[in-house]
Amino acid sequence: MPLELEHQKDGCLHVCMEENGLRACCFVSSHHLAATKEGQLRAAINRAALQAFQFGDPAL
């Protein structure tokens, strides 16, 4: 899924990505940094998915 960008009042951007029902977000200080976070957000989602698979998700 593509990155979702939301402009904040302080000028920062809230950047989110959702894949396979999991969502990861971060803040960046400028628009050109948003694209560089895609890989990091995807890695965070993959870690969360692996953890849920290995240890179970108490929310389920």
PQR file of N, CA, C, O and H, with PARSE charges and radii, in Angstrom:
ATOM      1  N   MET A   1       0.846  -1.168   0.000 -0.4000 1.5000
ATOM      2  CA  MET A   1       0.000   0.000   0.000 -0.0000 2.0000
ATOM      3  C   MET A   1       0.900   1.242   0.000  0.5500 1.7000
ATOM      4  O   MET A   1       1.966   1.231   0.614 -0.5500 1.4000
ATOM      5  N   PRO A   2       0.491   2.276  -0.662 -0.5600 1.5000
ATOM      6  CA  PRO A   2       1.328   3.483  -0.723  0.2800 2.0000
ATOM      7  C   PRO A   2       1.392   4.187   0.630  0.5500 1.7000
ATOM      8  O   PRO A   2       0.570   3.951   1.516 -0.5500 1.4000
ATOM      9  N   LEU A   3       2.375   5.043   0.760 -0.4000 1.5000
ATOM     10  CA  LEU A   3       2.512   5.832   1.975 -0.0000 2.0000
ATOM     11  C   LEU A   3       1.364   6.826   2.089  0.5500 1.7000
ATOM     12  O   LEU A   3       0.911   7.392   1.095 -0.5500 1.4000
ATOM     13  H   LEU A   3       3.042   5.235   0.040  0.4000 1.0000
ATOM     14  N   GLU A   4       0.909   7.023   3.304 -0.4000 1.5000
ATOM     15  CA  GLU A   4      -0.092   8.049   3.586 -0.0000 2.0000
ATOM     16  C   GLU A   4       0.632   9.201   4.272  0.5500 1.7000
ATOM     17  O   GLU A   4       1.366   8.992   5.238 -0.5500 1.4000
ATOM     18  H   GLU A   4       1.277   6.563   4.112  0.4000 1.0000
ATOM     19  N   LEU A   5       0.427  10.403   3.777 -0.4000 1.5000
ATOM     20  CA  LEU A   5       1.076  11.579   4.338 -0.0000 2.0000
ATOM     21  C   LEU A   5       0.027  12.521   4.905  0.5500 1.7000
ATOM     22  O   LEU A   5      -0.983  12.798   4.258 -0.5500 1.4000
ATOM     23  H   LEU A   5      -0.169  10.573   2.993  0.4000 1.0000
ATOM     24  N   GLU A   6       0.265  13.006   6.101 -0.4000 1.5000
ATOM     25  CA  GLU A   6      -0.632  13.969   6.727 -0.0000 2.0000
ATOM     26  C   GLU A   6       0.206  15.122   7.277  0.5500 1.7000
ATOM     27  O   GLU A   6       1.082  14.917   8.117 -0.5500 1.4000
ATOM     28  H   GLU A   6       1.086  12.781   6.627  0.4000 1.0000
ATOM     29  N   HIS A   7      -0.066  16.322   6.802 -0.4000 1.5000
ATOM     30  CA  HIS A   7       0.661  17.498   7.261 -0.0000 2.0000
ATOM     31  C   HIS A   7       0.222  17.876   8.667  0.5500 1.7000
ATOM     32  O   HIS A   7      -0.970  17.890   8.977 -0.5500 1.4000
ATOM     33  H   HIS A   7      -0.777  16.490   6.120  0.4000 1.0000
ATOM     34  N   GLN A   8       1.189  18.178   9.505 -0.4000 1.5000
ATOM     35  CA  GLN A   8       0.926  18.572  10.882 -0.0000 2.0000
ATOM     36  C   GLN A   8       1.018  20.095  11.020  0.5500 1.7000
ATOM     37  O   GLN A   8       1.605  20.767  10.172 -0.5500 1.4000
ATOM     38  H   GLN A   8       2.157  18.166   9.253  0.4000 1.0000
ATOM     39  N   LYS A   9       0.447  20.618  12.066 -0.4000 1.5000
ATOM     40  CA  LYS A   9       0.444  22.065  12.287 -0.0000 2.0000
ATOM     41  C   LYS A   9       1.845  22.639  12.436  0.5500 1.7000
ATOM     42  O   LYS A   9       2.092  23.792  12.082 -0.5500 1.4000
ATOM     43  H   LYS A   9      -0.031  20.072  12.755  0.4000 1.0000
ATOM     44  N   ASP A  10       2.767  21.826  12.964 -0.4000 1.5000
ATOM     45  CA  ASP A  10       4.127  22.311  13.176 -0.0000 2.0000
ATOM     46  C   ASP A  10       5.005  22.212  11.928  0.5500 1.7000
ATOM     47  O   ASP A  10       6.192  22.534  11.978 -0.5500 1.4000
ATOM     48  H   ASP A  10       2.567  20.889  13.251  0.4000 1.0000
ATOM     49  N   GLY A  11       4.427  21.767  10.808 -0.4000 1.5000
ATOM     50  CA  GLY A  11       5.177  21.668   9.557 -0.0000 2.0000
ATOM     51  C   GLY A  11       5.724  20.281   9.275  0.5500 1.7000
ATOM     52  O   GLY A  11       6.187  20.013   8.166 -0.5500 1.4000
ATOM     53  H   GLY A  11       3.462  21.505  10.767  0.4000 1.0000
ATOM     54  N   CYS A  12       5.677  19.404  10.250 -0.4000 1.5000
ATOM     55  CA  CYS A  12       6.145  18.026  10.040 -0.0000 2.0000
ATOM     56  C   CYS A  12       5.098  17.239   9.265  0.5500 1.7000
ATOM     57  O   CYS A  12       3.976  17.699   9.052 -0.5500 1.4000
ATOM     58  H   CYS A  12       5.300  19.621  11.150  0.4000 1.0000
ATOM     59  N   LEU A  13       5.494  16.048   8.853 -0.4000 1.5000
ATOM     60  CA  LEU A  13       4.589  15.125   8.173 -0.0000 2.0000
ATOM     61  C   LEU A  13       4.442  13.862   9.001  0.5500 1.7000
ATOM     62  O   LEU A  13       5.422  13.342   9.535 -0.5500 1.4000
ATOM     63  H   LEU A  13       6.406  15.675   9.026  0.4000 1.0000
ATOM     64  N   HIS A  14       3.224  13.374   9.104 -0.4000 1.5000
ATOM     65  CA  HIS A  14       2.944  12.081   9.715 -0.0000 2.0000
ATOM     66  C   HIS A  14       2.858  11.093   8.561  0.5500 1.7000
ATOM     67  O   HIS A  14       1.987  11.216   7.700 -0.5500 1.4000
ATOM     68  H   HIS A  14       2.428  13.796   8.670  0.4000 1.0000
ATOM     69  N   VAL A  15       3.750  10.119   8.538 -0.4000 1.5000
ATOM     70  CA  VAL A  15       3.871   9.172   7.437 -0.0000 2.0000
ATOM     71  C   VAL A  15       3.436   7.796   7.931  0.5500 1.7000
ATOM     72  O   VAL A  15       3.945   7.305   8.938 -0.5500 1.4000
ATOM     73  H   VAL A  15       4.458  10.019   9.237  0.4000 1.0000
ATOM     74  N   CYS A  16       2.488   7.171   7.217 -0.4000 1.5000
ATOM     75  CA  CYS A  16       2.000   5.852   7.613 -0.0000 2.0000
ATOM     76  C   CYS A  16       1.984   4.896   6.425  0.5500 1.7000
ATOM     77  O   CYS A  16       1.864   5.305   5.270 -0.5500 1.4000
ATOM     78  H   CYS A  16       2.074   7.570   6.399  0.4000 1.0000
ATOM     79  N   MET A  17       2.107   3.627   6.744 -0.4000 1.5000
ATOM     80  CA  MET A  17       2.004   2.558   5.757 -0.0000 2.0000
ATOM     81  C   MET A  17       1.210   1.430   6.398  0.5500 1.7000
ATOM     82  O   MET A  17       1.380   1.136   7.581 -0.5500 1.4000
ATOM     83  H   MET A  17       2.204   3.295   7.682  0.4000 1.0000
ATOM     84  N   GLU A  18       0.350   0.808   5.619 -0.4000 1.5000
ATOM     85  CA  GLU A  18      -0.422  -0.334   6.106 -0.0000 2.0000
ATOM     86  C   GLU A  18      -0.258  -1.484   5.129  0.5500 1.7000
ATOM     87  O   GLU A  18      -0.438  -1.325   3.922 -0.5500 1.4000
ATOM     88  H   GLU A  18       0.212   1.047   4.658  0.4000 1.0000
ATOM     89  N   GLU A  19       0.085  -2.643   5.672 -0.4000 1.5000
ATOM     90  CA  GLU A  19       0.216  -3.868   4.873 -0.0000 2.0000
ATOM     91  C   GLU A  19      -0.274  -5.047   5.693  0.5500 1.7000
ATOM     92  O   GLU A  19       0.030  -5.160   6.881 -0.5500 1.4000
ATOM     93  H   GLU A  19       0.230  -2.772   6.652  0.4000 1.0000
ATOM     94  N   ASN A  20      -1.021  -5.907   5.065 -0.4000 1.5000
ATOM     95  CA  ASN A  20      -1.482  -7.141   5.710 -0.0000 2.0000
ATOM     96  C   ASN A  20      -2.167  -6.888   7.050  0.5500 1.7000
ATOM     97  O   ASN A  20      -2.022  -7.677   7.984 -0.5500 1.4000
ATOM     98  H   ASN A  20      -1.268  -5.816   4.100  0.4000 1.0000
ATOM     99  N   GLY A  21      -2.901  -5.805   7.141 -0.4000 1.5000
ATOM    100  CA  GLY A  21      -3.634  -5.500   8.354 -0.0000 2.0000
ATOM    101  C   GLY A  21      -2.816  -4.876   9.468  0.5500 1.7000
ATOM    102  O   GLY A  21      -3.343  -4.615  10.549 -0.5500 1.4000
ATOM    103  H   GLY A  21      -3.019  -5.165   6.382  0.4000 1.0000
ATOM    104  N   LEU A  22      -1.551  -4.636   9.224 -0.4000 1.5000
ATOM    105  CA  LEU A  22      -0.694  -3.996  10.221 -0.0000 2.0000
ATOM    106  C   LEU A  22      -0.316  -2.603   9.735  0.5500 1.7000
ATOM    107  O   LEU A  22      -0.165  -2.376   8.534 -0.5500 1.4000
ATOM    108  H   LEU A  22      -1.123  -4.849   8.346  0.4000 1.0000
ATOM    109  N   ARG A  23      -0.165  -1.673  10.669 -0.4000 1.5000
ATOM    110  CA  ARG A  23       0.100  -0.282  10.334 -0.0000 2.0000
ATOM    111  C   ARG A  23       1.311   0.209  11.117  0.5500 1.7000
ATOM    112  O   ARG A  23       1.454  -0.087  12.303 -0.5500 1.4000
ATOM    113  H   ARG A  23      -0.287  -1.857  11.645  0.4000 1.0000
ATOM    114  N   ALA A  24       2.173   0.955  10.454 -0.4000 1.5000
ATOM    115  CA  ALA A  24       3.329   1.573  11.090 -0.0000 2.0000
ATOM    116  C   ALA A  24       3.376   3.030  10.654  0.5500 1.7000
ATOM    117  O   ALA A  24       3.072   3.358   9.507 -0.5500 1.4000
ATOM    118  H   ALA A  24       2.056   1.196   9.491  0.4000 1.0000
ATOM    119  N   CYS A  25       3.758   3.894  11.581 -0.4000 1.5000
ATOM    120  CA  CYS A  25       3.793   5.331  11.299 -0.0000 2.0000
ATOM    121  C   CYS A  25       5.044   5.960  11.900  0.5500 1.7000
ATOM    122  O   CYS A  25       5.670   5.404  12.803 -0.5500 1.4000
ATOM    123  H   CYS A  25       4.005   3.628  12.512  0.4000 1.0000
ATOM    124  N   CYS A  26       5.390   7.122  11.381 -0.4000 1.5000
ATOM    125  CA  CYS A  26       6.492   7.901  11.925 -0.0000 2.0000
ATOM    126  C   CYS A  26       6.271   9.368  11.551  0.5500 1.7000
ATOM    127  O   CYS A  26       5.361   9.696  10.790 -0.5500 1.4000
ATOM    128  H   CYS A  26       4.882   7.573  10.647  0.4000 1.0000
ATOM    129  N   PHE A  27       7.099  10.224  12.085 -0.4000 1.5000
ATOM    130  CA  PHE A  27       7.080  11.644  11.737 -0.0000 2.0000
ATOM    131  C   PHE A  27       8.388  11.991  11.048  0.5500 1.7000
ATOM    132  O   PHE A  27       9.446  11.479  11.413 -0.5500 1.4000
ATOM    133  H   PHE A  27       7.839   9.958  12.704  0.4000 1.0000
ATOM    134  N   VAL A  28       8.313  12.865  10.047 -0.4000 1.5000
ATOM    135  CA  VAL A  28       9.501  13.387   9.389 -0.0000 2.0000
ATOM    136  C   VAL A  28       9.390  14.901   9.331  0.5500 1.7000
ATOM    137  O   VAL A  28       8.296  15.463   9.393 -0.5500 1.4000
ATOM    138  H   VAL A  28       7.453  13.281   9.750  0.4000 1.0000
ATOM    139  N   SER A  29      10.536  15.546   9.212 -0.4000 1.5000
ATOM    140  CA  SER A  29      10.554  17.000   9.247 -0.0000 2.0000
ATOM    141  C   SER A  29      10.335  17.652   7.889  0.5500 1.7000
ATOM    142  O   SER A  29      10.008  18.837   7.818 -0.5500 1.4000
ATOM    143  H   SER A  29      11.424  15.089   9.162  0.4000 1.0000
ATOM    144  N   SER A  30      10.512  16.891   6.810 -0.4000 1.5000
ATOM    145  CA  SER A  30      10.297  17.479   5.487 -0.0000 2.0000
ATOM    146  C   SER A  30       9.802  16.420   4.502  0.5500 1.7000
ATOM    147  O   SER A  30       9.983  15.220   4.708 -0.5500 1.4000
ATOM    148  H   SER A  30      10.777  15.929   6.868  0.4000 1.0000
ATOM    149  N   HIS A  31       9.188  16.887   3.455 -0.4000 1.5000
ATOM    150  CA  HIS A  31       8.542  16.000   2.485 -0.0000 2.0000
ATOM    151  C   HIS A  31       9.537  15.062   1.806  0.5500 1.7000
ATOM    152  O   HIS A  31       9.208  13.907   1.537 -0.5500 1.4000
ATOM    153  H   HIS A  31       9.041  17.861   3.287  0.4000 1.0000
ATOM    154  N   HIS A  32      10.735  15.536   1.528 -0.4000 1.5000
ATOM    155  CA  HIS A  32      11.694  14.680   0.811 -0.0000 2.0000
ATOM    156  C   HIS A  32      12.161  13.494   1.655  0.5500 1.7000
ATOM    157  O   HIS A  32      12.693  12.527   1.111 -0.5500 1.4000
ATOM    158  H   HIS A  32      11.002  16.475   1.747  0.4000 1.0000
ATOM    159  N   LEU A  33      11.971  13.553   2.968 -0.4000 1.5000
ATOM    160  CA  LEU A  33      12.370  12.442   3.830 -0.0000 2.0000
ATOM    161  C   LEU A  33      11.315  11.339   3.902  0.5500 1.7000
ATOM    162  O   LEU A  33      11.613  10.225   4.332 -0.5500 1.4000
ATOM    163  H   LEU A  33      11.539  14.339   3.410  0.4000 1.0000
ATOM    164  N   ALA A  34      10.094  11.641   3.488 -0.4000 1.5000
ATOM    165  CA  ALA A  34       9.005  10.671   3.602 -0.0000 2.0000
ATOM    166  C   ALA A  34       9.306   9.395   2.815  0.5500 1.7000
ATOM    167  O   ALA A  34       9.103   8.292   3.322 -0.5500 1.4000
ATOM    168  H   ALA A  34       9.852  12.546   3.139  0.4000 1.0000
ATOM    169  N   ALA A  35       9.784   9.538   1.593 -0.4000 1.5000
ATOM    170  CA  ALA A  35      10.056   8.362   0.756 -0.0000 2.0000
ATOM    171  C   ALA A  35      11.152   7.484   1.353  0.5500 1.7000
ATOM    172  O   ALA A  35      11.154   6.269   1.152 -0.5500 1.4000
ATOM    173  H   ALA A  35       9.949  10.434   1.181  0.4000 1.0000
ATOM    174  N   THR A  36      12.085   8.094   2.087 -0.4000 1.5000
ATOM    175  CA  THR A  36      13.164   7.299   2.678 -0.0000 2.0000
ATOM    176  C   THR A  36      12.668   6.434   3.831  0.5500 1.7000
ATOM    177  O   THR A  36      13.352   5.489   4.224 -0.5500 1.4000
ATOM    178  H   THR A  36      12.083   9.081   2.250  0.4000 1.0000
ATOM    179  N   LYS A  37      11.510   6.733   4.371 -0.4000 1.5000
ATOM    180  CA  LYS A  37      10.967   5.971   5.492 -0.0000 2.0000
ATOM    181  C   LYS A  37      10.193   4.734   5.048  0.5500 1.7000
ATOM    182  O   LYS A  37       9.853   3.894   5.881 -0.5500 1.4000
ATOM    183  H   LYS A  37      10.955   7.501   4.052  0.4000 1.0000
ATOM    184  N   GLU A  38       9.909   4.604   3.767 -0.4000 1.5000
ATOM    185  CA  GLU A  38       9.104   3.479   3.290 -0.0000 2.0000
ATOM    186  C   GLU A  38       9.711   2.137   3.691  0.5500 1.7000
ATOM    187  O   GLU A  38       9.008   1.270   4.210 -0.5500 1.4000
ATOM    188  H   GLU A  38      10.185   5.286   3.090  0.4000 1.0000
ATOM    189  N   GLY A  39      10.986   1.963   3.458 -0.4000 1.5000
ATOM    190  CA  GLY A  39      11.651   0.709   3.811 -0.0000 2.0000
ATOM    191  C   GLY A  39      11.648   0.447   5.306  0.5500 1.7000
ATOM    192  O   GLY A  39      11.482  -0.693   5.739 -0.5500 1.4000
ATOM    193  H   GLY A  39      11.557   2.667   3.036  0.4000 1.0000
ATOM    194  N   GLN A  40      11.832   1.503   6.100 -0.4000 1.5000
ATOM    195  CA  GLN A  40      11.841   1.351   7.553 -0.0000 2.0000
ATOM    196  C   GLN A  40      10.461   0.980   8.077  0.5500 1.7000
ATOM    197  O   GLN A  40      10.338   0.144   8.973 -0.5500 1.4000
ATOM    198  H   GLN A  40      11.967   2.429   5.747  0.4000 1.0000
ATOM    199  N   LEU A  41       9.423   1.598   7.523 -0.4000 1.5000
ATOM    200  CA  LEU A  41       8.066   1.267   7.940 -0.0000 2.0000
ATOM    201  C   LEU A  41       7.708  -0.164   7.543  0.5500 1.7000
ATOM    202  O   LEU A  41       7.089  -0.889   8.322 -0.5500 1.4000
ATOM    203  H   LEU A  41       9.523   2.277   6.795  0.4000 1.0000
ATOM    204  N   ARG A  42       8.091  -0.565   6.346 -0.4000 1.5000
ATOM    205  CA  ARG A  42       7.827  -1.943   5.899 -0.0000 2.0000
ATOM    206  C   ARG A  42       8.559  -2.938   6.804  0.5500 1.7000
ATOM    207  O   ARG A  42       8.002  -3.979   7.154 -0.5500 1.4000
ATOM    208  H   ARG A  42       8.593   0.024   5.714  0.4000 1.0000
ATOM    209  N   ALA A  43       9.793  -2.628   7.182 -0.4000 1.5000
ATOM    210  CA  ALA A  43      10.551  -3.511   8.075 -0.0000 2.0000
ATOM    211  C   ALA A  43       9.875  -3.604   9.444  0.5500 1.7000
ATOM    212  O   ALA A  43       9.838  -4.681  10.039 -0.5500 1.4000
ATOM    213  H   ALA A  43      10.245  -1.782   6.898  0.4000 1.0000
ATOM    214  N   ALA A  44       9.341  -2.491   9.949 -0.4000 1.5000
ATOM    215  CA  ALA A  44       8.636  -2.500  11.232 -0.0000 2.0000
ATOM    216  C   ALA A  44       7.386  -3.372  11.152  0.5500 1.7000
ATOM    217  O   ALA A  44       7.085  -4.119  12.083 -0.5500 1.4000
ATOM    218  H   ALA A  44       9.371  -1.616   9.466  0.4000 1.0000
ATOM    219  N   ILE A  45       6.668  -3.278  10.050 -0.4000 1.5000
ATOM    220  CA  ILE A  45       5.478  -4.110   9.854 -0.0000 2.0000
ATOM    221  C   ILE A  45       5.866  -5.582   9.791  0.5500 1.7000
ATOM    222  O   ILE A  45       5.201  -6.429  10.388 -0.5500 1.4000
ATOM    223  H   ILE A  45       6.912  -2.672   9.293  0.4000 1.0000
ATOM    224  N   ASN A  46       6.929  -5.886   9.077 -0.4000 1.5000
ATOM    225  CA  ASN A  46       7.378  -7.279   8.973 -0.0000 2.0000
ATOM    226  C   ASN A  46       7.802  -7.828  10.328  0.5500 1.7000
ATOM    227  O   ASN A  46       7.531  -8.988  10.636 -0.5500 1.4000
ATOM    228  H   ASN A  46       7.469  -5.199   8.592  0.4000 1.0000
ATOM    229  N   ARG A  47       8.471  -7.002  11.150 -0.4000 1.5000
ATOM    230  CA  ARG A  47       8.856  -7.445  12.501 -0.0000 2.0000
ATOM    231  C   ARG A  47       7.621  -7.719  13.357  0.5500 1.7000
ATOM    232  O   ARG A  47       7.570  -8.713  14.082 -0.5500 1.4000
ATOM    233  H   ARG A  47       8.691  -6.059  10.899  0.4000 1.0000
ATOM    234  N   ALA A  48       6.631  -6.838  13.271 -0.4000 1.5000
ATOM    235  CA  ALA A  48       5.397  -7.021  14.045 -0.0000 2.0000
ATOM    236  C   ALA A  48       4.668  -8.283  13.595  0.5500 1.7000
ATOM    237  O   ALA A  48       4.130  -9.015  14.425 -0.5500 1.4000
ATOM    238  H   ALA A  48       6.672  -6.030  12.682  0.4000 1.0000
ATOM    239  N   ALA A  49       4.644  -8.543  12.292 -0.4000 1.5000
ATOM    240  CA  ALA A  49       3.987  -9.740  11.773 -0.0000 2.0000
ATOM    241  C   ALA A  49       4.712 -10.998  12.245  0.5500 1.7000
ATOM    242  O   ALA A  49       4.074 -11.978  12.630 -0.5500 1.4000
ATOM    243  H   ALA A  49       5.080  -7.948  11.617  0.4000 1.0000
ATOM    244  N   LEU A  50       6.024 -10.971  12.215 -0.4000 1.5000
ATOM    245  CA  LEU A  50       6.806 -12.120  12.670 -0.0000 2.0000
ATOM    246  C   LEU A  50       6.577 -12.370  14.150  0.5500 1.7000
ATOM    247  O   LEU A  50       6.407 -13.517  14.564 -0.5500 1.4000
ATOM    248  H   LEU A  50       6.542 -10.176  11.903  0.4000 1.0000
ATOM    249  N   GLN A  51       6.570 -11.319  14.948 -0.4000 1.5000
ATOM    250  CA  GLN A  51       6.343 -11.463  16.376 -0.0000 2.0000
ATOM    251  C   GLN A  51       4.950 -12.032  16.648  0.5500 1.7000
ATOM    252  O   GLN A  51       4.790 -12.911  17.495 -0.5500 1.4000
ATOM    253  H   GLN A  51       6.708 -10.388  14.611  0.4000 1.0000
ATOM    254  N   ALA A  52       3.960 -11.538  15.942 -0.4000 1.5000
ATOM    255  CA  ALA A  52       2.596 -12.041  16.127 -0.0000 2.0000
ATOM    256  C   ALA A  52       2.515 -13.517  15.734  0.5500 1.7000
ATOM    257  O   ALA A  52       1.819 -14.301  16.379 -0.5500 1.4000
ATOM    258  H   ALA A  52       4.089 -10.824  15.254  0.4000 1.0000
ATOM    259  N   PHE A  53       3.227 -13.884  14.677 -0.4000 1.5000
ATOM    260  CA  PHE A  53       3.226 -15.267  14.221 -0.0000 2.0000
ATOM    261  C   PHE A  53       3.931 -16.181  15.217  0.5500 1.7000
ATOM    262  O   PHE A  53       3.462 -17.284  15.500 -0.5500 1.4000
ATOM    263  H   PHE A  53       3.793 -13.247  14.153  0.4000 1.0000
ATOM    264  N   GLN A  54       5.064 -15.712  15.747 -0.4000 1.5000
ATOM    265  CA  GLN A  54       5.850 -16.533  16.675 -0.0000 2.0000
ATOM    266  C   GLN A  54       5.231 -16.642  18.053  0.5500 1.7000
ATOM    267  O   GLN A  54       5.232 -17.716  18.653 -0.5500 1.4000
ATOM    268  H   GLN A  54       5.444 -14.816  15.518  0.4000 1.0000
ATOM    269  N   PHE A  55       4.700 -15.539  18.559 -0.4000 1.5000
ATOM    270  CA  PHE A  55       4.264 -15.493  19.955 -0.0000 2.0000
ATOM    271  C   PHE A  55       2.760 -15.334  20.110  0.5500 1.7000
ATOM    272  O   PHE A  55       2.248 -15.338  21.229 -0.5500 1.4000
ATOM    273  H   PHE A  55       4.699 -14.666  18.071  0.4000 1.0000
ATOM    274  N   GLY A  56       2.056 -15.196  19.011 -0.4000 1.5000
ATOM    275  CA  GLY A  56       0.617 -14.995  19.078 -0.0000 2.0000
ATOM    276  C   GLY A  56       0.271 -13.552  19.380  0.5500 1.7000
ATOM    277  O   GLY A  56       1.071 -12.811  19.951 -0.5500 1.4000
ATOM    278  H   GLY A  56       2.472 -15.193  18.102  0.4000 1.0000
ATOM    279  N   ASP A  57      -0.891 -13.177  19.004 -0.4000 1.5000
ATOM    280  CA  ASP A  57      -1.362 -11.822  19.228 -0.0000 2.0000
ATOM    281  C   ASP A  57      -2.452 -11.884  20.292  0.5500 1.7000
ATOM    282  O   ASP A  57      -3.509 -12.464  20.048 -0.5500 1.4000
ATOM    283  H   ASP A  57      -1.541 -13.778  18.540  0.4000 1.0000
ATOM    284  N   PRO A  58      -2.221 -11.300  21.465 -0.5600 1.5000
ATOM    285  CA  PRO A  58      -3.229 -11.379  22.510  0.2800 2.0000
ATOM    286  C   PRO A  58      -4.547 -10.703  22.141  0.5500 1.7000
ATOM    287  O   PRO A  58      -5.571 -10.954  22.777 -0.5500 1.4000
ATOM    288  N   ALA A  59      -4.529  -9.850  21.120 -0.4000 1.5000
ATOM    289  CA  ALA A  59      -5.766  -9.186  20.688 -0.0000 2.0000
ATOM    290  C   ALA A  59      -6.660 -10.118  19.895  0.5500 1.7000
ATOM    291  O   ALA A  59      -7.844  -9.829  19.716 -0.5500 1.4000
ATOM    292  H   ALA A  59      -3.697  -9.646  20.603  0.4000 1.0000
ATOM    293  N   LEU A  60      -6.120 -11.233  19.416 -0.4000 1.5000
ATOM    294  CA  LEU A  60      -6.926 -12.166  18.607 -0.0000 2.0000
ATOM    295  C   LEU A  60      -7.637 -13.177  19.478  0.5500 1.7000
ATOM    296  O   LEU A  60      -8.357 -14.035  18.967 -0.5500 1.4000
ATOM    297  H   LEU A  60      -5.159 -11.468  19.562  0.4000 1.0000
TER
END
